[in-house]
Amino acid sequence: MQAYKKIAQIANHEEAEELVAELIDRYGDLPDVTVDLIRISEIKCFAAELGVRSISERGGRYVIEFNEENNADAFTLIVAKQKYGDQLVISSGNNPFLSLQKGREKPAVRILDLMMTMAEARLQGLAQSD
């Protein structure tokens, strides 16, 4: 039960990595479901940072919808588009969203990779603007 509380309290990628190391040290190899829960907690952190309203699955794609106030600036979106190419569709306007084609990996892995790419690009963009 203590492990699940720690998973729910993950605030960033570094904390997730530390928790994985701690859990492996304590319990050995982690079940896939536990690893997926950690990934989902990381996705929630990145989603909050980027201003994501919802993440869903529609027609073989993952759809990431943004709040009106979000941190998905042009640089961040360009970096994501460069990484994913035609697999990523960007839609702006009143209800901005991204649509990412499903991959071979688990959904949490694919979505986390996109969220991390965008968060890292955002930080890089902020550093360059200073």
Rosetta constraint file for C-alpha pairs under 8 A:
AtomPair CA 1 CA 5 HARMONIC 6.54 0.50
AtomPair CA 2 CA 6 HARMONIC 6.38 0.50
AtomPair CA 3 CA 7 HARMONIC 6.20 0.50
AtomPair CA 3 CA 23 HARMONIC 7.73 0.50
AtomPair CA 4 CA 8 HARMONIC 6.19 0.50
AtomPair CA 5 CA 9 HARMONIC 6.32 0.50
AtomPair CA 6 CA 10 HARMONIC 6.51 0.50
AtomPair CA 6 CA 19 HARMONIC 7.64 0.50
AtomPair CA 7 CA 16 HARMONIC 7.63 0.50
AtomPair CA 7 CA 19 HARMONIC 7.63 0.50
AtomPair CA 7 CA 37 HARMONIC 7.18 0.50
AtomPair CA 7 CA 38 HARMONIC 5.83 0.50
AtomPair CA 7 CA 41 HARMONIC 6.70 0.50
AtomPair CA 8 CA 41 HARMONIC 6.37 0.50
AtomPair CA 9 CA 41 HARMONIC 7.99 0.50
AtomPair CA 10 CA 15 HARMONIC 5.91 0.50
AtomPair CA 10 CA 16 HARMONIC 6.03 0.50
AtomPair CA 10 CA 38 HARMONIC 7.97 0.50
AtomPair CA 10 CA 41 HARMONIC 6.27 0.50
AtomPair CA 10 CA 42 HARMONIC 6.91 0.50
AtomPair CA 10 CA 45 HARMONIC 7.70 0.50
AtomPair CA 11 CA 15 HARMONIC 6.54 0.50
AtomPair CA 11 CA 16 HARMONIC 7.86 0.50
AtomPair CA 11 CA 42 HARMONIC 7.42 0.50
AtomPair CA 11 CA 45 HARMONIC 5.99 0.50
AtomPair CA 12 CA 16 HARMONIC 6.48 0.50
AtomPair CA 12 CA 42 HARMONIC 6.34 0.50
AtomPair CA 12 CA 45 HARMONIC 6.13 0.50
AtomPair CA 12 CA 46 HARMONIC 7.63 0.50
AtomPair CA 13 CA 17 HARMONIC 6.27 0.50
AtomPair CA 13 CA 42 HARMONIC 6.21 0.50
AtomPair CA 14 CA 18 HARMONIC 6.19 0.50
AtomPair CA 15 CA 19 HARMONIC 6.06 0.50
AtomPair CA 16 CA 20 HARMONIC 6.18 0.50
AtomPair CA 16 CA 38 HARMONIC 6.60 0.50
AtomPair CA 16 CA 42 HARMONIC 6.96 0.50
AtomPair CA 17 CA 21 HARMONIC 6.30 0.50
AtomPair CA 18 CA 22 HARMONIC 6.15 0.50
AtomPair CA 19 CA 23 HARMONIC 6.01 0.50
AtomPair CA 20 CA 24 HARMONIC 6.06 0.50
AtomPair CA 20 CA 35 HARMONIC 7.94 0.50
AtomPair CA 21 CA 25 HARMONIC 6.05 0.50
AtomPair CA 22 CA 26 HARMONIC 6.15 0.50
AtomPair CA 23 CA 27 HARMONIC 5.69 0.50
AtomPair CA 23 CA 28 HARMONIC 7.11 0.50
AtomPair CA 23 CA 30 HARMONIC 7.41 0.50
AtomPair CA 24 CA 28 HARMONIC 4.40 0.50
AtomPair CA 24 CA 29 HARMONIC 5.59 0.50
AtomPair CA 24 CA 30 HARMONIC 6.37 0.50
AtomPair CA 30 CA 34 HARMONIC 6.33 0.50
AtomPair CA 30 CA 35 HARMONIC 6.63 0.50
AtomPair CA 31 CA 35 HARMONIC 6.59 0.50
AtomPair CA 32 CA 36 HARMONIC 6.09 0.50
AtomPair CA 33 CA 37 HARMONIC 6.22 0.50
AtomPair CA 34 CA 38 HARMONIC 6.36 0.50
AtomPair CA 35 CA 39 HARMONIC 6.28 0.50
AtomPair CA 36 CA 40 HARMONIC 6.13 0.50
AtomPair CA 36 CA 108 HARMONIC 6.56 0.50
AtomPair CA 37 CA 41 HARMONIC 6.25 0.50
AtomPair CA 38 CA 42 HARMONIC 6.31 0.50
AtomPair CA 39 CA 43 HARMONIC 6.14 0.50
AtomPair CA 39 CA 108 HARMONIC 6.13 0.50
AtomPair CA 39 CA 109 HARMONIC 7.14 0.50
AtomPair CA 39 CA 112 HARMONIC 6.76 0.50
AtomPair CA 40 CA 44 HARMONIC 6.23 0.50
AtomPair CA 40 CA 108 HARMONIC 6.35 0.50
AtomPair CA 40 CA 112 HARMONIC 7.78 0.50
AtomPair CA 41 CA 45 HARMONIC 6.45 0.50
AtomPair CA 42 CA 46 HARMONIC 6.32 0.50
AtomPair CA 42 CA 112 HARMONIC 7.19 0.50
AtomPair CA 43 CA 47 HARMONIC 5.85 0.50
AtomPair CA 43 CA 108 HARMONIC 7.83 0.50
AtomPair CA 43 CA 111 HARMONIC 7.28 0.50
AtomPair CA 43 CA 112 HARMONIC 5.45 0.50
AtomPair CA 43 CA 115 HARMONIC 6.66 0.50
AtomPair CA 44 CA 48 HARMONIC 6.11 0.50
AtomPair CA 45 CA 49 HARMONIC 6.32 0.50
AtomPair CA 46 CA 50 HARMONIC 6.11 0.50
AtomPair CA 46 CA 115 HARMONIC 5.88 0.50
AtomPair CA 46 CA 116 HARMONIC 6.94 0.50
AtomPair CA 46 CA 119 HARMONIC 6.64 0.50
AtomPair CA 47 CA 51 HARMONIC 5.95 0.50
AtomPair CA 47 CA 52 HARMONIC 4.84 0.50
AtomPair CA 47 CA 53 HARMONIC 7.74 0.50
AtomPair CA 47 CA 115 HARMONIC 6.92 0.50
AtomPair CA 48 CA 52 HARMONIC 6.04 0.50
AtomPair CA 49 CA 71 HARMONIC 7.28 0.50
AtomPair CA 49 CA 119 HARMONIC 7.61 0.50
AtomPair CA 50 CA 70 HARMONIC 5.80 0.50
AtomPair CA 50 CA 71 HARMONIC 4.73 0.50
AtomPair CA 50 CA 72 HARMONIC 6.03 0.50
AtomPair CA 50 CA 118 HARMONIC 7.94 0.50
AtomPair CA 50 CA 119 HARMONIC 6.97 0.50
AtomPair CA 51 CA 66 HARMONIC 5.80 0.50
AtomPair CA 51 CA 67 HARMONIC 5.65 0.50
AtomPair CA 51 CA 69 HARMONIC 6.60 0.50
AtomPair CA 51 CA 70 HARMONIC 4.15 0.50
AtomPair CA 51 CA 71 HARMONIC 5.84 0.50
AtomPair CA 51 CA 72 HARMONIC 7.50 0.50
AtomPair CA 52 CA 64 HARMONIC 6.79 0.50
AtomPair CA 52 CA 65 HARMONIC 5.84 0.50
AtomPair CA 52 CA 66 HARMONIC 4.26 0.50
AtomPair CA 52 CA 67 HARMONIC 5.84 0.50
AtomPair CA 52 CA 70 HARMONIC 7.01 0.50
AtomPair CA 53 CA 64 HARMONIC 7.61 0.50
AtomPair CA 53 CA 65 HARMONIC 5.46 0.50
AtomPair CA 53 CA 66 HARMONIC 4.87 0.50
AtomPair CA 53 CA 67 HARMONIC 5.19 0.50
AtomPair CA 54 CA 63 HARMONIC 7.96 0.50
AtomPair CA 54 CA 64 HARMONIC 5.89 0.50
AtomPair CA 54 CA 65 HARMONIC 5.22 0.50
AtomPair CA 54 CA 66 HARMONIC 6.98 0.50
AtomPair CA 55 CA 62 HARMONIC 6.93 0.50
AtomPair CA 55 CA 63 HARMONIC 5.63 0.50
AtomPair CA 55 CA 64 HARMONIC 4.58 0.50
AtomPair CA 55 CA 65 HARMONIC 6.39 0.50
AtomPair CA 56 CA 62 HARMONIC 5.70 0.50
AtomPair CA 56 CA 63 HARMONIC 5.22 0.50
AtomPair CA 56 CA 64 HARMONIC 6.68 0.50
AtomPair CA 57 CA 61 HARMONIC 5.68 0.50
AtomPair CA 57 CA 62 HARMONIC 4.52 0.50
AtomPair CA 57 CA 63 HARMONIC 5.93 0.50
AtomPair CA 58 CA 62 HARMONIC 6.28 0.50
AtomPair CA 58 CA 63 HARMONIC 6.82 0.50
AtomPair CA 60 CA 101 HARMONIC 6.37 0.50
AtomPair CA 60 CA 102 HARMONIC 5.78 0.50
AtomPair CA 61 CA 99 HARMONIC 6.12 0.50
AtomPair CA 61 CA 100 HARMONIC 5.32 0.50
AtomPair CA 61 CA 101 HARMONIC 4.41 0.50
AtomPair CA 61 CA 102 HARMONIC 5.15 0.50
AtomPair CA 62 CA 99 HARMONIC 5.59 0.50
AtomPair CA 62 CA 100 HARMONIC 5.05 0.50
AtomPair CA 62 CA 101 HARMONIC 6.35 0.50
AtomPair CA 62 CA 102 HARMONIC 6.53 0.50
AtomPair CA 62 CA 111 HARMONIC 7.65 0.50
AtomPair CA 63 CA 97 HARMONIC 6.77 0.50
AtomPair CA 63 CA 98 HARMONIC 5.69 0.50
AtomPair CA 63 CA 99 HARMONIC 4.50 0.50
AtomPair CA 63 CA 100 HARMONIC 6.43 0.50
AtomPair CA 64 CA 97 HARMONIC 5.37 0.50
AtomPair CA 64 CA 98 HARMONIC 5.07 0.50
AtomPair CA 64 CA 99 HARMONIC 6.36 0.50
AtomPair CA 65 CA 95 HARMONIC 7.20 0.50
AtomPair CA 65 CA 96 HARMONIC 6.11 0.50
AtomPair CA 65 CA 97 HARMONIC 4.25 0.50
AtomPair CA 65 CA 98 HARMONIC 6.55 0.50
AtomPair CA 66 CA 70 HARMONIC 6.38 0.50
AtomPair CA 66 CA 95 HARMONIC 6.98 0.50
AtomPair CA 66 CA 96 HARMONIC 5.64 0.50
AtomPair CA 66 CA 97 HARMONIC 5.79 0.50
AtomPair CA 67 CA 95 HARMONIC 7.60 0.50
AtomPair CA 67 CA 96 HARMONIC 7.70 0.50
AtomPair CA 68 CA 94 HARMONIC 7.38 0.50
AtomPair CA 68 CA 95 HARMONIC 7.19 0.50
AtomPair CA 68 CA 96 HARMONIC 7.72 0.50
AtomPair CA 71 CA 122 HARMONIC 7.66 0.50
AtomPair CA 72 CA 76 HARMONIC 5.87 0.50
AtomPair CA 72 CA 77 HARMONIC 6.39 0.50
AtomPair CA 72 CA 118 HARMONIC 7.59 0.50
AtomPair CA 72 CA 122 HARMONIC 7.51 0.50
AtomPair CA 73 CA 77 HARMONIC 6.34 0.50
AtomPair CA 73 CA 122 HARMONIC 7.44 0.50
AtomPair CA 74 CA 78 HARMONIC 6.07 0.50
AtomPair CA 75 CA 79 HARMONIC 6.24 0.50
AtomPair CA 75 CA 121 HARMONIC 7.10 0.50
AtomPair CA 75 CA 122 HARMONIC 7.17 0.50
AtomPair CA 75 CA 125 HARMONIC 6.43 0.50
AtomPair CA 76 CA 80 HARMONIC 6.35 0.50
AtomPair CA 76 CA 118 HARMONIC 5.42 0.50
AtomPair CA 76 CA 119 HARMONIC 7.62 0.50
AtomPair CA 76 CA 121 HARMONIC 5.04 0.50
AtomPair CA 76 CA 122 HARMONIC 5.23 0.50
AtomPair CA 76 CA 125 HARMONIC 7.30 0.50
AtomPair CA 77 CA 81 HARMONIC 6.03 0.50
AtomPair CA 77 CA 90 HARMONIC 7.77 0.50
AtomPair CA 77 CA 118 HARMONIC 7.06 0.50
AtomPair CA 78 CA 82 HARMONIC 6.06 0.50
AtomPair CA 79 CA 83 HARMONIC 6.34 0.50
AtomPair CA 79 CA 117 HARMONIC 7.63 0.50
AtomPair CA 79 CA 118 HARMONIC 7.27 0.50
AtomPair CA 79 CA 121 HARMONIC 6.44 0.50
AtomPair CA 80 CA 84 HARMONIC 6.20 0.50
AtomPair CA 80 CA 88 HARMONIC 7.88 0.50
AtomPair CA 80 CA 114 HARMONIC 7.07 0.50
AtomPair CA 80 CA 117 HARMONIC 6.38 0.50
AtomPair CA 80 CA 118 HARMONIC 6.13 0.50
AtomPair CA 81 CA 85 HARMONIC 5.18 0.50
AtomPair CA 81 CA 86 HARMONIC 7.76 0.50
AtomPair CA 81 CA 88 HARMONIC 6.16 0.50
AtomPair CA 81 CA 89 HARMONIC 7.87 0.50
AtomPair CA 84 CA 88 HARMONIC 5.65 0.50
AtomPair CA 87 CA 100 HARMONIC 5.67 0.50
AtomPair CA 87 CA 101 HARMONIC 5.06 0.50
AtomPair CA 88 CA 98 HARMONIC 6.81 0.50
AtomPair CA 88 CA 99 HARMONIC 5.66 0.50
AtomPair CA 88 CA 100 HARMONIC 4.57 0.50
AtomPair CA 88 CA 101 HARMONIC 6.49 0.50
AtomPair CA 89 CA 98 HARMONIC 5.63 0.50
AtomPair CA 89 CA 99 HARMONIC 5.02 0.50
AtomPair CA 89 CA 100 HARMONIC 6.48 0.50
AtomPair CA 90 CA 96 HARMONIC 7.84 0.50
AtomPair CA 90 CA 97 HARMONIC 6.29 0.50
AtomPair CA 90 CA 98 HARMONIC 4.75 0.50
AtomPair CA 90 CA 99 HARMONIC 6.61 0.50
AtomPair CA 91 CA 96 HARMONIC 5.43 0.50
AtomPair CA 91 CA 97 HARMONIC 5.28 0.50
AtomPair CA 91 CA 98 HARMONIC 6.15 0.50
AtomPair CA 92 CA 96 HARMONIC 4.29 0.50
AtomPair CA 92 CA 97 HARMONIC 6.57 0.50
AtomPair CA 102 CA 107 HARMONIC 7.43 0.50
AtomPair CA 102 CA 110 HARMONIC 7.58 0.50
AtomPair CA 103 CA 107 HARMONIC 7.86 0.50
AtomPair CA 103 CA 110 HARMONIC 6.86 0.50
AtomPair CA 105 CA 109 HARMONIC 6.28 0.50
AtomPair CA 105 CA 110 HARMONIC 6.26 0.50
AtomPair CA 106 CA 110 HARMONIC 6.40 0.50
AtomPair CA 107 CA 111 HARMONIC 6.07 0.50
AtomPair CA 108 CA 112 HARMONIC 5.81 0.50
AtomPair CA 109 CA 113 HARMONIC 6.09 0.50
AtomPair CA 110 CA 114 HARMONIC 6.49 0.50
AtomPair CA 111 CA 115 HARMONIC 6.18 0.50
AtomPair CA 112 CA 116 HARMONIC 5.98 0.50
AtomPair CA 113 CA 117 HARMONIC 6.05 0.50
AtomPair CA 114 CA 118 HARMONIC 6.20 0.50
AtomPair CA 115 CA 119 HARMONIC 6.07 0.50
AtomPair CA 116 CA 120 HARMONIC 5.96 0.50
AtomPair CA 117 CA 121 HARMONIC 6.10 0.50
AtomPair CA 118 CA 122 HARMONIC 6.03 0.50
AtomPair CA 119 CA 123 HARMONIC 6.33 0.50
AtomPair CA 120 CA 124 HARMONIC 6.16 0.50
AtomPair CA 121 CA 125 HARMONIC 6.00 0.50
AtomPair CA 122 CA 126 HARMONIC 6.16 0.50
AtomPair CA 123 CA 127 HARMONIC 6.13 0.50
AtomPair CA 124 CA 128 HARMONIC 6.21 0.50
AtomPair CA 125 CA 129 HARMONIC 6.26 0.50
AtomPair CA 126 CA 130 HARMONIC 6.55 0.50
